[in-house]
Amino acid sequence: MDKELLIRLQIEKSHRVLTDANDMVIQERWEIAANRFYYACFHILQALFISRGISTKTHDGVLTHLGQDFIMQGLLEKKYGRFYARMIQLRQKADYNSIAEVSPSEVLELASQANEFVEQVKSLI
């Protein structure tokens, strides 16, 4: 498949999922919102990685490449690495932890940051 098409599809998916996340906040469906915010960020990073010829096999690999290839190189601020690491933890809590619930404050704190993250990463593509 054409590289430019793959990038465009990942960007479009990121935006669709971000819209879904924001809708879940309105509905107060916090676990689903957390999952969707994470995947909006994940897909925009996939678009960036495809544009730069970077391949990852795991979610932790995405975090590693974000740090090594973009934050340590000064292309993105350190706060975005910390944010993405928190998003990974929140998504895992939302998806796999049946004991501890995702709180509205956790999701709301990260919601605006997720929107900002998607735009910042997109600006590098």
N, CA, C and O atoms as a Tinker XYZ file with bonds, in Angstrom:
   500  protein
     1  N      0.843000   -1.184000    0.000000    73     2
     2  CA     0.000000    0.000000    0.000000    64     1     3
     3  C      0.890000    1.248000    0.000000    63     2     4     5
     4  O      1.976000    1.249000    0.578000    81     3
     5  N      0.423000    2.280000   -0.640000    73     3     6
     6  CA     1.127000    3.548000   -0.761000    64     5     7
     7  C      1.359000    4.178000    0.619000    63     6     8     9
     8  O      0.437000    4.269000    1.430000    81     7
     9  N      2.596000    4.611000    0.873000    73     7    10
    10  CA     2.972000    5.215000    2.155000    64     9    11
    11  C      2.106000    6.437000    2.484000    63    10    12    13
    12  O      1.641000    6.576000    3.615000    81    11
    13  N      1.890000    7.307000    1.517000    73    11    14
    14  CA     1.078000    8.510000    1.758000    64    13    15
    15  C     -0.360000    8.148000    2.125000    63    14    16    17
    16  O     -0.973000    8.803000    2.968000    81    15
    17  N     -0.892000    7.112000    1.495000    73    15    18
    18  CA    -2.239000    6.656000    1.810000    64    17    19
    19  C     -2.294000    6.118000    3.237000    63    18    20    21
    20  O     -3.229000    6.421000    3.979000    81    19
    21  N     -1.303000    5.325000    3.624000    73    19    22
    22  CA    -1.254000    4.789000    4.986000    64    21    23
    23  C     -1.211000    5.913000    6.015000    63    22    24    25
    24  O     -1.901000    5.861000    7.034000    81    23
    25  N     -0.405000    6.917000    5.744000    73    23    26
    26  CA    -0.302000    8.064000    6.656000    64    25    27
    27  C     -1.657000    8.753000    6.774000    63    26    28    29
    28  O     -2.117000    9.044000    7.878000    81    27
    29  N     -2.292000    9.014000    5.635000    73    27    30
    30  CA    -3.588000    9.692000    5.636000    64    29    31
    31  C     -4.635000    8.879000    6.388000    63    30    32    33
    32  O     -5.427000    9.435000    7.149000    81    31
    33  N     -4.641000    7.561000    6.178000    73    31    34
    34  CA    -5.608000    6.700000    6.861000    64    33    35
    35  C     -5.400000    6.708000    8.375000    63    34    36    37
    36  O     -6.368000    6.716000    9.135000    81    35
    37  N     -4.147000    6.704000    8.810000    73    35    38
    38  CA    -3.854000    6.764000   10.251000    64    37    39
    39  C     -4.290000    8.098000   10.847000    63    38    40    41
    40  O     -4.836000    8.139000   11.949000    81    39
    41  N     -4.049000    9.190000   10.118000    73    39    42
    42  CA    -4.470000   10.512000   10.598000    64    41    43
    43  C     -5.991000   10.564000   10.702000    63    42    44    45
    44  O     -6.537000   11.030000   11.702000    81    43
    45  N     -6.663000   10.086000    9.673000    73    43    46
    46  CA    -8.126000   10.087000    9.694000    64    45    47
    47  C     -8.664000    9.240000   10.845000    63    46    48    49
    48  O     -9.618000    9.633000   11.517000    81    47
    49  N     -8.053000    8.085000   11.070000    73    47    50
    50  CA    -8.494000    7.218000   12.164000    64    49    51
    51  C     -8.274000    7.916000   13.500000    63    50    52    53
    52  O     -9.135000    7.862000   14.377000    81    51
    53  N     -7.136000    8.565000   13.658000    73    51    54
    54  CA    -6.851000    9.297000   14.890000    64    53    55
    55  C     -7.946000   10.328000   15.164000    63    54    56    57
    56  O     -8.436000   10.432000   16.289000    81    55
    57  N     -8.324000   11.078000   14.149000    73    55    58
    58  CA    -9.351000   12.107000   14.319000    64    57    59
    59  C    -10.729000   11.504000   14.617000    63    58    60    61
    60  O    -11.478000   12.040000   15.433000    81    59
    61  N    -11.060000   10.395000   13.959000    73    59    62
    62  CA   -12.339000    9.723000   14.238000    64    61    63
    63  C    -12.394000    9.236000   15.685000    63    62    64    65
    64  O    -13.394000    9.415000   16.380000    81    63
    65  N    -11.312000    8.624000   16.117000    73    63    66
    66  CA   -11.257000    8.067000   17.469000    64    65    67
    67  C    -11.253000    9.195000   18.508000    63    66    68    69
    68  O    -11.832000    9.048000   19.584000    81    67
    69  N    -10.610000   10.304000   18.192000    73    67    70
    70  CA   -10.619000   11.465000   19.089000    64    69    71
    71  C    -12.041000   12.008000   19.242000    63    70    72    73
    72  O    -12.457000   12.374000   20.341000    81    71
    73  N    -12.765000   12.057000   18.160000    73    71    74
    74  CA   -14.170000   12.479000   18.218000    64    73    75
    75  C    -14.968000   11.513000   19.090000    63    74    76    77
    76  O    -15.783000   11.938000   19.909000    81    75
    77  N    -14.734000   10.217000   18.912000    73    75    78
    78  CA   -15.411000    9.210000   19.747000    64    77    79
    79  C    -15.085000    9.437000   21.227000    63    78    80    81
    80  O    -15.968000    9.360000   22.082000    81    79
    81  N    -13.825000    9.715000   21.520000    73    79    82
    82  CA   -13.400000    9.937000   22.909000    64    81    83
    83  C    -14.126000   11.127000   23.508000    63    82    84    85
    84  O    -14.629000   11.054000   24.630000    81    83
    85  N    -14.181000   12.214000   22.768000    73    83    86
    86  CA   -14.866000   13.406000   23.257000    64    85    87
    87  C    -16.355000   13.130000   23.463000    63    86    88    89
    88  O    -16.952000   13.632000   24.415000    81    87
    89  N    -16.955000   12.338000   22.580000    73    87    90
    90  CA   -18.360000   11.948000   22.744000    64    89    91
    91  C    -18.555000   11.115000   24.013000    63    90    92    93
    92  O    -19.560000   11.267000   24.707000    81    91
    93  N    -17.607000   10.245000   24.313000    73    91    94
    94  CA   -17.713000    9.407000   25.511000    64    93    95
    95  C    -17.591000   10.242000   26.786000    63    94    96    97
    96  O    -18.185000    9.903000   27.809000    81    95
    97  N    -16.825000   11.329000   26.728000    73    95    98
    98  CA   -16.749000   12.245000   27.872000    64    97    99
    99  C    -18.124000   12.864000   28.114000    63    98   100   101
   100  O    -18.589000   12.930000   29.252000    81    99
   101  N    -18.763000   13.311000   27.056000    73    99   102
   102  CA   -20.103000   13.903000   27.175000    64   101   103
   103  C    -21.075000   12.898000   27.800000    63   102   104   105
   104  O    -21.932000   13.268000   28.603000    81   103
   105  N    -20.934000   11.636000   27.426000    73   103   106
   106  CA   -21.815000   10.583000   27.949000    64   105   107
   107  C    -21.363000   10.057000   29.316000    63   106   108   109
   108  O    -22.025000    9.211000   29.916000    81   107
   109  N    -20.223000   10.573000   29.798000    73   107   110
   110  CA   -19.642000   10.151000   31.080000    64   109   111
   111  C    -19.312000    8.659000   31.103000    63   110   112   113
   112  O    -19.502000    7.982000   32.114000    81   111
   113  N    -18.825000    8.170000   29.989000    73   111   114
   114  CA   -18.388000    6.772000   29.880000    64   113   115
   115  C    -16.858000    6.793000   29.937000    63   114   116   117
   116  O    -16.176000    6.721000   28.915000    81   115
   117  N    -16.352000    6.892000   31.151000    73   115   118
   118  CA   -14.955000    7.227000   31.405000    64   117   119
   119  C    -13.975000    6.179000   30.909000    63   118   120   121
   120  O    -12.936000    6.539000   30.355000    81   119
   121  N    -14.261000    4.905000   31.084000    73   119   122
   122  CA   -13.327000    3.860000   30.640000    64   121   123
   123  C    -13.210000    3.850000   29.118000    63   122   124   125
   124  O    -12.114000    3.722000   28.572000    81   123
   125  N    -14.339000    3.985000   28.445000    73   123   126
   126  CA   -14.303000    4.007000   26.978000    64   125   127
   127  C    -13.586000    5.270000   26.496000    63   126   128   129
   128  O    -12.819000    5.221000   25.535000    81   127
   129  N    -13.834000    6.392000   27.158000    73   127   130
   130  CA   -13.157000    7.643000   26.790000    64   129   131
   131  C    -11.646000    7.493000   26.936000    63   130   132   133
   132  O    -10.892000    7.907000   26.055000    81   131
   133  N    -11.203000    6.901000   28.045000    73   131   134
   134  CA    -9.765000    6.705000   28.258000    64   133   135
   135  C     -9.156000    5.862000   27.139000    63   134   136   137
   136  O     -8.096000    6.187000   26.606000    81   135
   137  N     -9.842000    4.781000   26.796000    73   135   138
   138  CA    -9.374000    3.913000   25.719000    64   137   139
   139  C     -9.285000    4.678000   24.408000    63   138   140   141
   140  O     -8.283000    4.587000   23.699000    81   139
   141  N    -10.321000    5.425000   24.086000    73   139   142
   142  CA   -10.372000    6.149000   22.808000    64   141   143
   143  C     -9.346000    7.278000   22.750000    63   142   144   145
   144  O     -8.747000    7.500000   21.698000    81   143
   145  N     -9.127000    8.000000   23.859000    73   143   146
   146  CA    -8.088000    9.038000   23.857000    64   145   147
   147  C     -6.718000    8.412000   23.602000    63   146   148   149
   148  O     -5.914000    8.940000   22.833000    81   147
   149  N     -6.466000    7.282000   24.256000    73   147   150
   150  CA    -5.183000    6.607000   24.026000    64   149   151
   151  C     -5.021000    6.244000   22.551000    63   150   152   153
   152  O     -3.983000    6.522000   21.951000    81   151
   153  N     -6.047000    5.624000   21.969000    73   151   154
   154  CA    -5.909000    5.177000   20.584000    64   153   155
   155  C     -5.868000    6.331000   19.587000    63   154   156   157
   156  O     -5.288000    6.183000   18.511000    81   155
   157  N     -6.455000    7.453000   19.907000    73   155   158
   158  CA    -6.300000    8.634000   19.046000    64   157   159
   159  C     -4.827000    9.034000   19.000000    63   158   160   161
   160  O     -4.292000    9.358000   17.940000    81   159
   161  N     -4.182000    9.006000   20.163000    73   159   162
   162  CA    -2.752000    9.334000   20.242000    64   161   163
   163  C     -1.904000    8.263000   19.559000    63   162   164   165
   164  O     -0.950000    8.579000   18.849000    81   163
   165  N     -2.252000    7.012000   19.773000    73   163   166
   166  CA    -1.533000    5.898000   19.164000    64   165   167
   167  C     -1.557000    6.001000   17.638000    63   166   168   169
   168  O     -0.521000    5.846000   16.991000    81   167
   169  N     -2.722000    6.259000   17.066000    73   167   170
   170  CA    -2.831000    6.289000   15.605000    64   169   171
   171  C     -2.115000    7.494000   14.992000    63   170   172   173
   172  O     -1.569000    7.386000   13.894000    81   171
   173  N     -2.107000    8.628000   15.674000    73   171   174
   174  CA    -1.374000    9.770000   15.124000    64   173   175
   175  C      0.130000    9.488000   15.194000    63   174   176   177
   176  O      0.881000    9.908000   14.314000    81   175
   177  N      0.567000    8.783000   16.230000    73   175   178
   178  CA     1.982000    8.392000   16.290000    64   177   179
   179  C      2.317000    7.389000   15.189000    63   178   180   181
   180  O      3.405000    7.441000   14.614000    81   179
   181  N      1.401000    6.488000   14.894000    73   179   182
   182  CA     1.637000    5.551000   13.792000    64   181   183
   183  C      1.813000    6.303000   12.484000    63   182   184   185
   184  O      2.679000    5.954000   11.682000    81   183
   185  N      1.006000    7.326000   12.258000    73   183   186
   186  CA     1.148000    8.140000   11.046000    64   185   187
   187  C      2.524000    8.793000   11.003000    63   186   188   189
   188  O      3.188000    8.790000    9.967000    81   187
   189  N      2.944000    9.349000   12.127000    73   187   190
   190  CA     4.262000    9.979000   12.206000    64   189   191
   191  C      5.363000    8.964000   11.940000    63   190   192   193
   192  O      6.289000    9.231000   11.176000    81   191
   193  N      5.263000    7.811000   12.564000    73   191   194
   194  CA     6.294000    6.785000   12.392000    64   193   195
   195  C      6.363000    6.308000   10.946000    63   194   196   197
   196  O      7.455000    6.127000   10.407000    81   195
   197  N      5.225000    6.105000   10.320000    73   195   198
   198  CA     5.216000    5.698000    8.911000    64   197   199
   199  C      5.896000    6.760000    8.071000    63   198   200   201
   200  O      6.659000    6.438000    7.160000    81   199
   201  N      5.627000    8.027000    8.367000    73   199   202
   202  CA     6.227000    9.121000    7.590000    64   201   203
   203  C      7.742000    9.157000    7.727000    63   202   204   205
   204  O      8.439000    9.661000    6.846000    81   203
   205  N      8.252000    8.621000    8.836000    73   203   206
   206  CA     9.703000    8.634000    9.090000    64   205   207
   207  C     10.355000    7.272000    8.914000    63   206   208   209
   208  O     11.548000    7.123000    9.176000    81   207
   209  N      9.594000    6.274000    8.473000    73   207   210
   210  CA    10.154000    4.942000    8.261000    64   209   211
   211  C     10.446000    4.173000    9.534000    63   210   212   213
   212  O     11.323000    3.310000    9.553000    81   211
   213  N      9.719000    4.479000   10.596000    73   211   214
   214  CA     9.907000    3.809000   11.890000    64   213   215
   215  C      8.845000    2.730000   12.036000    63   214   216   217
   216  O      7.665000    2.961000   11.772000    81   215
   217  N      9.285000    1.541000   12.463000    73   215   218
   218  CA     8.358000    0.423000   12.653000    64   217   219
   219  C      8.400000   -0.004000   14.118000    63   218   220   221
   220  O      9.473000   -0.137000   14.707000    81   219
   221  N      7.220000   -0.217000   14.698000    73   219   222
   222  CA     7.135000   -0.701000   16.074000    64   221   223
   223  C      6.245000   -1.933000   16.115000    63   222   224   225
   224  O      5.350000   -2.105000   15.287000    81   223
   225  N      6.510000   -2.783000   17.096000    73   223   226
   226  CA     5.740000   -4.010000   17.213000    64   225   227
   227  C      4.853000   -4.025000   18.463000    63   226   228   229
   228  O      3.925000   -4.829000   18.549000    81   227
   229  N      5.131000   -3.144000   19.431000    73   227   230
   230  CA     4.378000   -3.143000   20.683000    64   229   231
   231  C      4.004000   -1.710000   21.078000    63   230   232   233
   232  O      4.547000   -0.739000   20.550000    81   231
   233  N      3.076000   -1.610000   22.006000    73   231   234
   234  CA     2.698000   -0.292000   22.522000    64   233   235
   235  C      3.874000    0.336000   23.270000    63   234   236   237
   236  O      4.089000    1.545000   23.181000    81   235
   237  N      4.631000   -0.471000   24.001000    73   235   238
   238  CA     5.816000    0.056000   24.679000    64   237   239
   239  C      6.867000    0.506000   23.671000    63   238   240   241
   240  O      7.607000    1.458000   23.918000    81   239
   241  N      6.929000   -0.182000   22.536000    73   239   242
   242  CA     7.846000    0.227000   21.472000    64   241   243
   243  C      7.494000    1.595000   20.922000    63   242   244   245
   244  O      8.376000    2.369000   20.551000    81   243
   245  N      6.210000    1.890000   20.870000    73   243   246
   246  CA     5.765000    3.219000   20.425000    64   245   247
   247  C      6.294000    4.268000   21.398000    63   246   248   249
   248  O      6.825000    5.294000   20.974000    81   247
   249  N      6.153000    4.018000   22.693000    73   247   250
   250  CA     6.647000    4.945000   23.709000    64   249   251
   251  C      8.161000    5.117000   23.599000    63   250   252   253
   252  O      8.674000    6.232000   23.702000    81   251
   253  N      8.866000    4.019000   23.390000    73   251   254
   254  CA    10.324000    4.075000   23.253000    64   253   255
   255  C     10.734000    4.934000   22.069000    63   254   256   257
   256  O     11.604000    5.795000   22.200000    81   255
   257  N     10.117000    4.708000   20.912000    73   255   258
   258  CA    10.471000    5.498000   19.726000    64   257   259
   259  C     10.065000    6.957000   19.882000    63   258   260   261
   260  O     10.779000    7.852000   19.430000    81   259
   261  N      8.930000    7.201000   20.514000    73   259   262
   262  CA     8.531000    8.581000   20.779000    64   261   263
   263  C      9.628000    9.289000   21.559000    63   262   264   265
   264  O     10.010000   10.411000   21.227000    81   263
   265  N     10.130000    8.634000   22.591000    73   263   266
   266  CA    11.187000    9.223000   23.413000    64   265   267
   267  C     12.500000    9.391000   22.671000    63   266   268   269
   268  O     13.076000   10.479000   22.657000    81   267
   269  N     12.969000    8.325000   22.058000    73   267   270
   270  CA    14.286000    8.340000   21.404000    64   269   271
   271  C     14.327000    9.187000   20.146000    63   270   272   273
   272  O     15.280000    9.935000   19.930000    81   271
   273  N     13.309000    9.076000   19.321000    73   271   274
   274  CA    13.367000    9.684000   17.990000    64   273   275
   275  C     12.773000   11.080000   17.912000    63   274   276   277
   276  O     13.039000   11.812000   16.958000    81   275
   277  N     11.971000   11.459000   18.902000    73   275   278
   278  CA    11.304000   12.757000   18.792000    64   277   279
   279  C     11.518000   13.649000   20.015000    63   278   280   281
   280  O     11.734000   14.852000   19.864000    81   279
   281  N     11.464000   13.091000   21.207000    73   279   282
   282  CA    11.643000   13.915000   22.400000    64   281   283
   283  C     13.122000   14.175000   22.656000    63   282   284   285
   284  O     13.522000   15.320000   22.864000    81   283
   285  N     13.926000   13.134000   22.642000    73   283   286
   286  CA    15.365000   13.318000   22.879000    64   285   287
   287  C     16.018000   14.125000   21.756000    63   286   288   289
   288  O     17.065000   14.740000   21.961000    81   287
   289  N     15.416000   14.123000   20.593000    73   287   290
   290  CA    15.952000   14.888000   19.468000    64   289   291
   291  C     15.452000   16.335000   19.478000    63   290   292   293
   292  O     15.844000   17.138000   18.631000    81   291
   293  N     14.588000   16.661000   20.436000    73   291   294
   294  CA    14.086000   18.019000   20.557000    64   293   295
   295  C     12.947000   18.365000   19.605000    63   294   296   297
   296  O     12.611000   19.539000   19.453000    81   295
   297  N     12.349000   17.363000   18.961000    73   295   298
   298  CA    11.249000   17.617000   18.032000    64   297   299
   299  C      9.904000   17.766000   18.750000    63   298   300   301
   300  O      8.987000   18.411000   18.242000    81   299
   301  N      9.800000   17.165000   19.928000    73   299   302
   302  CA     8.609000   17.296000   20.777000    64   301   303
   303  C      9.070000   17.570000   22.202000    63   302   304   305
   304  O     10.127000   17.101000   22.625000    81   303
   305  N      8.273000   18.328000   22.933000    73   303   306
   306  CA     8.604000   18.630000   24.328000    64   305   307
   307  C      8.493000   17.380000   25.197000    63   306   308   309
   308  O      7.725000   16.467000   24.895000    81   307
   309  N      9.270000   17.353000   26.279000    73   307   310
   310  CA     9.269000   16.214000   27.202000    64   309   311
   311  C      7.895000   15.936000   27.784000    63   310   312   313
   312  O      7.560000   14.790000   28.082000    81   311
   313  N      7.101000   16.983000   27.946000    73   311   314
   314  CA     5.769000   16.789000   28.529000    64   313   315
   315  C      4.926000   15.814000   27.710000    63   314   316   317
   316  O      4.043000   15.151000   28.254000    81   315
   317  N      5.193000   15.723000   26.400000    73   315   318
   318  CA     4.417000   14.816000   25.567000    64   317   319
   319  C      4.792000   13.356000   25.812000    63   318   320   321
   320  O      3.950000   12.467000   25.690000    81   319
   321  N      6.028000   13.114000   26.151000    73   319   322
   322  CA     6.434000   11.762000   26.526000    64   321   323
   323  C      5.798000   11.339000   27.840000    63   322   324   325
   324  O      5.312000   10.216000   27.972000    81   323
   325  N      5.803000   12.250000   28.818000    73   323   326
   326  CA     5.158000   11.957000   30.103000    64   325   327
   327  C      3.657000   11.739000   29.907000    63   326   328   329
   328  O      3.068000   10.830000   30.492000    81   327
   329  N      3.057000   12.581000   29.083000    73   327   330
   330  CA     1.630000   12.446000   28.815000    64   329   331
   331  C      1.317000   11.081000   28.196000    63   330   332   333
   332  O      0.398000   10.394000   28.641000    81   331
   333  N      2.083000   10.686000   27.168000    73   331   334
   334  CA     1.792000    9.424000   26.485000    64   333   335
   335  C      1.992000    8.234000   27.433000    63   334   336   337
   336  O      1.230000    7.269000   27.384000    81   335
   337  N      3.000000    8.300000   28.283000    73   335   338
   338  CA     3.213000    7.229000   29.268000    64   337   339
   339  C      2.012000    7.137000   30.212000    63   338   340   341
   340  O      1.589000    6.036000   30.565000    81   339
   341  N      1.464000    8.268000   30.620000    73   339   342
   342  CA     0.265000    8.281000   31.469000    64   341   343
   343  C     -0.936000    7.726000   30.715000    63   342   344   345
   344  O     -1.767000    7.028000   31.297000    81   343
   345  N     -1.033000    8.031000   29.428000    73   343   346
   346  CA    -2.138000    7.509000   28.625000    64   345   347
   347  C     -2.080000    5.985000   28.538000    63   346   348   349
   348  O     -3.110000    5.314000   28.599000    81   347
   349  N     -0.876000    5.446000   28.396000    73   347   350
   350  CA    -0.725000    3.981000   28.368000    64   349   351
   351  C     -1.247000    3.384000   29.667000    63   350   352   353
   352  O     -2.006000    2.415000   29.652000    81   351
   353  N     -0.837000    3.969000   30.797000    73   351   354
   354  CA    -1.272000    3.462000   32.101000    64   353   355
   355  C     -2.783000    3.573000   32.268000    63   354   356   357
   356  O     -3.424000    2.649000   32.770000    81   355
   357  N     -3.349000    4.696000   31.851000    73   355   358
   358  CA    -4.784000    4.888000   31.990000    64   357   359
   359  C     -5.562000    3.915000   31.105000    63   358   360   361
   360  O     -6.583000    3.369000   31.524000    81   359
   361  N     -5.080000    3.704000   29.891000    73   359   362
   362  CA    -5.765000    2.746000   29.008000    64   361   363
   363  C     -5.708000    1.348000   29.596000    63   362   364   365
   364  O     -6.704000    0.625000   29.566000    81   363
   365  N     -4.564000    0.957000   30.129000    73   363   366
   366  CA    -4.459000   -0.375000   30.731000    64   365   367
   367  C     -5.386000   -0.509000   31.934000    63   366   368   369
   368  O     -6.004000   -1.555000   32.138000    81   367
   369  N     -5.478000    0.544000   32.719000    73   367   370
   370  CA    -6.400000    0.532000   33.861000    64   369   371
   371  C     -7.843000    0.403000   33.365000    63   370   372   373
   372  O     -8.626000   -0.378000   33.907000    81   371
   373  N     -8.185000    1.173000   32.333000    73   371   374
   374  CA    -9.550000    1.156000   31.799000    64   373   375
   375  C     -9.898000   -0.190000   31.178000    63   374   376   377
   376  O    -11.013000   -0.685000   31.338000    81   375
   377  N     -8.946000   -0.775000   30.474000    73   375   378
   378  CA    -9.234000   -1.997000   29.722000    64   377   379
   379  C     -9.109000   -3.279000   30.537000    63   378   380   381
   380  O     -9.833000   -4.242000   30.285000    81   379
   381  N     -8.195000   -3.303000   31.516000    73   379   382
   382  CA    -7.865000   -4.573000   32.152000    64   381   383
   383  C     -8.133000   -4.655000   33.640000    63   382   384   385
   384  O     -8.215000   -5.759000   34.180000    81   383
   385  N     -8.272000   -3.537000   34.320000    73   383   386
   386  CA    -8.422000   -3.555000   35.766000    64   385   387
   387  C     -9.895000   -3.523000   36.129000    63   386   388   389
   388  O    -10.579000   -2.530000   35.882000    81   387
   389  N    -10.380000   -4.596000   36.709000    73   387   390
   390  CA   -11.796000   -4.641000   37.088000    64   389   391
   391  C    -12.009000   -4.181000   38.527000    63   390   392   393
   392  O    -13.150000   -4.088000   38.981000    81   391
   393  N    -10.951000   -3.899000   39.236000    73   391   394
   394  CA   -11.054000   -3.470000   40.635000    64   393   395
   395  C    -11.084000   -1.939000   40.736000    63   394   396   397
   396  O    -11.977000   -1.373000   41.367000    81   395
   397  N    -10.131000   -1.292000   40.129000    73   395   398
   398  CA   -10.039000    0.169000   40.198000    64   397   399
   399  C    -10.700000    0.796000   38.977000    63   398   400   401
   400  O    -10.350000    0.483000   37.839000    81   399
   401  N    -11.652000    1.679000   39.223000    73   399   402
   402  CA   -12.342000    2.351000   38.130000    64   401   403
   403  C    -11.560000    3.586000   37.672000    63   402   404   405
   404  O    -10.820000    4.199000   38.441000    81   403
   405  N    -11.744000    3.915000   36.437000    73   403   406
   406  CA   -11.180000    5.144000   35.895000    64   405   407
   407  C    -12.076000    6.283000   36.364000    63   406   408   409
   408  O    -13.294000    6.236000   36.192000    81   407
   409  N    -11.473000    7.297000   36.953000    73   407   410
   410  CA   -12.275000    8.394000   37.491000    64   409   411
   411  C    -12.495000    9.478000   36.438000    63   410   412   413
   412  O    -11.689000    9.649000   35.524000    81   411
   413  N    -13.596000   10.203000   36.584000    73   411   414
   414  CA   -13.836000   11.322000   35.669000    64   413   415
   415  C    -12.678000   12.316000   35.670000    63   414   416   417
   416  O    -12.298000   12.830000   34.617000    81   415
   417  N    -12.116000   12.589000   36.846000    73   415   418
   418  CA   -11.031000   13.575000   36.916000    64   417   419
   419  C     -9.801000   13.110000   36.138000    63   418   420   421
   420  O     -9.123000   13.928000   35.516000    81   419
   421  N     -9.503000   11.810000   36.163000    73   419   422
   422  CA    -8.369000   11.293000   35.391000    64   421   423
   423  C     -8.560000   11.548000   33.902000    63   422   424   425
   424  O     -7.651000   12.007000   33.210000    81   423
   425  N     -9.756000   11.241000   33.428000    73   423   426
   426  CA   -10.039000   11.391000   31.997000    64   425   427
   427  C    -10.094000   12.861000   31.610000    63   426   428   429
   428  O     -9.517000   13.263000   30.600000    81   427
   429  N    -10.779000   13.654000   32.403000    73   427   430
   430  CA   -10.923000   15.074000   32.068000    64   429   431
   431  C     -9.580000   15.798000   32.076000    63   430   432   433
   432  O     -9.353000   16.703000   31.273000    81   431
   433  N     -8.697000   15.400000   32.978000    73   431   434
   434  CA    -7.362000   16.005000   33.041000    64   433   435
   435  C     -6.580000   15.738000   31.756000    63   434   436   437
   436  O     -5.832000   16.595000   31.286000    81   435
   437  N     -6.760000   14.545000   31.197000    73   435   438
   438  CA    -5.985000   14.155000   30.024000    64   437   439
   439  C     -6.670000   14.481000   28.699000    63   438   440   441
   440  O     -6.033000   14.443000   27.646000    81   439
   441  N     -7.959000   14.801000   28.744000    73   439   442
   442  CA    -8.718000   15.021000   27.508000    64   441   443
   443  C     -8.145000   16.167000   26.673000    63   442   444   445
   444  O     -7.876000   15.990000   25.485000    81   443
   445  N     -7.961000   17.321000   27.275000    73   443   446
   446  CA    -7.439000   18.454000   26.496000    64   445   447
   447  C     -6.006000   18.183000   26.063000    63   446   448   449
   448  O     -5.589000   18.597000   24.982000    81   447
   449  N     -5.255000   17.488000   26.910000    73   447   450
   450  CA    -3.883000   17.139000   26.546000    64   449   451
   451  C     -3.854000   16.191000   25.351000    63   450   452   453
   452  O     -2.963000   16.287000   24.507000    81   451
   453  N     -4.811000   15.287000   25.274000    73   451   454
   454  CA    -4.865000   14.350000   24.145000    64   453   455
   455  C     -5.132000   15.102000   22.851000    63   454   456   457
   456  O     -4.505000   14.830000   21.828000    81   455
   457  N     -6.057000   16.041000   22.897000    73   455   458
   458  CA    -6.350000   16.851000   21.711000    64   457   459
   459  C     -5.109000   17.630000   21.277000    63   458   460   461
   460  O     -4.801000   17.702000   20.087000    81   459
   461  N     -4.405000   18.206000   22.236000    73   459   462
   462  CA    -3.175000   18.952000   21.944000    64   461   463
   463  C     -2.096000   18.026000   21.386000    63   462   464   465
   464  O     -1.409000   18.376000   20.426000    81   463
   465  N     -1.948000   16.852000   21.984000    73   463   466
   466  CA    -0.944000   15.883000   21.553000    64   465   467
   467  C     -1.152000   15.513000   20.088000    63   466   468   469
   468  O     -0.204000   15.503000   19.302000    81   467
   469  N     -2.393000   15.208000   19.728000    73   467   470
   470  CA    -2.688000   14.829000   18.343000    64   469   471
   471  C     -2.278000   15.946000   17.391000    63   470   472   473
   472  O     -1.680000   15.674000   16.350000    81   471
   473  N     -2.584000   17.186000   17.726000    73   471   474
   474  CA    -2.223000   18.299000   16.843000    64   473   475
   475  C     -0.726000   18.525000   16.772000    63   474   476   477
   476  O     -0.195000   18.814000   15.700000    81   475
   477  N     -0.031000   18.397000   17.905000    73   475   478
   478  CA     1.423000   18.574000   17.922000    64   477   479
   479  C      2.120000   17.507000   17.083000    63   478   480   481
   480  O      3.006000   17.813000   16.284000    81   479
   481  N      1.714000   16.262000   17.271000    73   479   482
   482  CA     2.332000   15.170000   16.508000    64   481   483
   483  C      2.018000   15.322000   15.025000    63   482   484   485
   484  O      2.887000   15.117000   14.178000    81   483
   485  N      0.792000   15.675000   14.716000    73   483   486
   486  CA     0.392000   15.863000   13.320000    64   485   487
   487  C      1.239000   16.934000   12.649000    63   486   488   489
   488  O      1.528000   16.832000   11.456000    81   487
   489  N      1.639000   17.950000   13.389000    73   487   490
   490  CA     2.446000   19.030000   12.815000    64   489   491
   491  C      3.836000   18.558000   12.374000    63   490   492   493
   492  O      4.508000   19.236000   11.596000    81   491
   493  N      4.263000   17.388000   12.878000    73   491   494
   494  CA     5.580000   16.834000   12.501000    64   493   495
   495  C      5.515000   15.962000   11.248000    63   494   496   497
   496  O      6.548000   15.577000   10.700000    81   495
   497  N      4.308000   15.655000   10.802000    73   495   498
   498  CA     4.159000   14.746000    9.660000    64   497   499
   499  C      4.348000   15.521000    8.369000    63   498   500
   500  O      4.264000   14.943000    7.285000    81   499
